């Protein structure tokens, strides 16, 4: 019997290959979309779950409480040693500090170097306890002692090759910041891609006092937030014990006036998908899961609709089979076999589409999520969790797509089926089909509205006024350790004809590093109710960025007042309640522990991304704290110009690694998330539109069959083509309108919530909603036009003869 089912199924599938191909492609597209989303989400949820005893490991972070609460990913340096020493329920704790802008070089034995590298993010200072808490596989060296002494370093395999090529690395020497020699004491395997502890080199934490000197106060600085702190509790210990101990530690080690400004939070190590982690936060992952389910459902709905359409044409076949003795179970088995073959074919195509798409998915994730290097592959489906999901989906789609048409057809009365009488079971099924197609309209319109809104917001952000000029500005990152020879650098660069101006400062005007600072104004000694952002600048800063003065003057070059002058922005003046900018000039402000004189007011400009409004700002004359050089270049600057600038750097700072970026490239980072989101929504929108078009094709085919006799009679009685098209078209118009009534308020509500995160944003207005309705109507008309015209132009004689 099984071979009979397969033989008949092969004939049926080939005989109606065009409709079956459309059905298969639609289901494949929906399944491939769901599979890609599943692999991405499953990968992101797998982060840091492989560490030993990860279920009782935690990350301690700090909230800085001021005018607003600012979440950080850091903790005080002494916190980990205190937890290890004073709390018995803590099995181990470790602190680490990530490298930013430090230099590691390979000495040549003659006072110089063979290679030098600017390291950031993949190198850290840490303690021997790191290798107890995190899953690191050792190749050579002793994890207990490798980082116990100062001036030691452990390398991953790839970094050992990076520094020493094929030569043995153990026992070799590196130089850190041209100050300290580091001895390689261990080699470990490369970190896996699904971890946030993506470190390739570990420098002993005891090296920090060697670098920073006696002022480092590594075990006494409770206000600084330089370190990250991770803890593993003893078996059976309650995390609430640790959570309750953290406020006690804060009150014990922080001064009474400082303690209220800090709050320590406990986060499970296995749940790092949130805003502090830098990876995709859990709400986004849950939203992706929802989108994947919707796309799979849309593919299944199309499949069911087209299966029902095919079933309607097989009523006579069912009647003949019943007359010849086929039972209801045999008929159901036949239809389920055909459905299963189609579903298996669709699954195979979906796997192929997924594999073809994954390289692009990997590149997109790596380009848009910091430090993420995914290696997603179709082989990930072989994992137990994925296999269970995949097989459940295969069986579920087969049953959902095959059982309903099979049951309906198997219950046909042979006499009615053979004589072509109306089939009431299928006719009443039209209401369910309308609901399914209406749901597809809701999905399609929701995605179209999301594409329009996100694209409009992204365009609005790209056109936003920042308040300063970012064109033709080259940002060069200065060495983080020690004061750089700024005068020599300025002289080397100003000699180049394409360099119009040179400025030094702590940050460019709009920066991701935007920590607020308390301040007191004029004669008051208590901090103001709000905080300010601080930038260190020099005399050329305003002119390099085209920032206007509203009142007063800017700082002077080589002034005796260096370190005591300050400028503020218009927003700070307004927040203080002053009547005009002139009123603040000459007054005093105490910020960053220094009393300064306000010598001018600058016009407002943005200091962060577009999520934030313009914030109170203080620009201080503090050249020694410069971290970047900012060069305004002439419009004719080219790549040889950049090379000349680097040669000037190499003459002045031959031991330091040159790192520069155009300010426009740095500014593009502010909209990276929006661009990724817009790309994802556009892809999903095209998938949803394609699936909806297939669903519309299925419905117009069904209606053409169901109303074939009515259309034939009306044509004989003189109905025109336009009138017949209206009979078919009003069904879609009704579903389109009902879908819009659902999708418009839901979409507007959801997207307005997303837009509320931005201080500078568009609104979901009537034009966007009207454009959504218009585009949906146009897509619908183009989809059904050919099939509808074919139905109404059919010869009524043939239609009536079939009836």
Secondary structure, DSSP 8 states (H G I E B T S, - for coil): -HHHHHHHHHHHHHHTHHHHHHHHHHHHHHHHHHHHHHHHHHHHHTTT-SSTTGGGEEEEEEEEESSSEEE-S-B-TTHHHHHHHH-TTEEEEEEEEE--SEEEEEE-SSSSEEEEEEE-SSEEEE-TTHHHHS---EEEE-TTTTTTSSSEEEEEHHHHHHHHTTS--TT-EEEETTTEEEEEEEEE----SS-S---SEEEEGGGHHHHHGGGG-TTT-SS---BEEEEEE-TT--HHHHHHHHHHHHHHHS-HHHHTTEEEEEEETT---SGGGSS--HHHHHHHHHHHHHHHHHHHHHHHHHHHHHHHTTHHHHHHHHHTT--HHHHHHHHHHHHHHHHHHHHHHHHHHHHHHHHHHHHHHHHHSTT------GGGGGSHHHHHHHHHHHHHHHHHHHHHHHHHHHT--HHHHHHT---HHHHHTHHHHHHHHHHHHHHHHHHHHHHHHHHHHHHHHHT---SS--TTEEEEE--SSS---HHHHHHHHHTSTTEEEEEEESS-SS-S----B-EEETT--S--SS-BEEEEE-TTHHHHHT--EEEE----TT-TTTTTEEEEEHHHHHHTT-S-GGGGTT-EEEETTEEEEEEEEE----SS-TTS----EEEEE-GGG--EEEEEE-TT--HHHHHHHHHHHHHH-TTS---EEEHHHHHHGGGHHHHHHHHHHHHHHHHHHHHHHHHHHHHHHHHHHHTHHHHHHHHHTT--HHHHHHHHHHHHHHHHHHHHHHHHHHHHHHHHHHHTT-SS-----HHHHHHHHHHHHHHHHHHHHHHHHHHHTS-HHHHHHH-
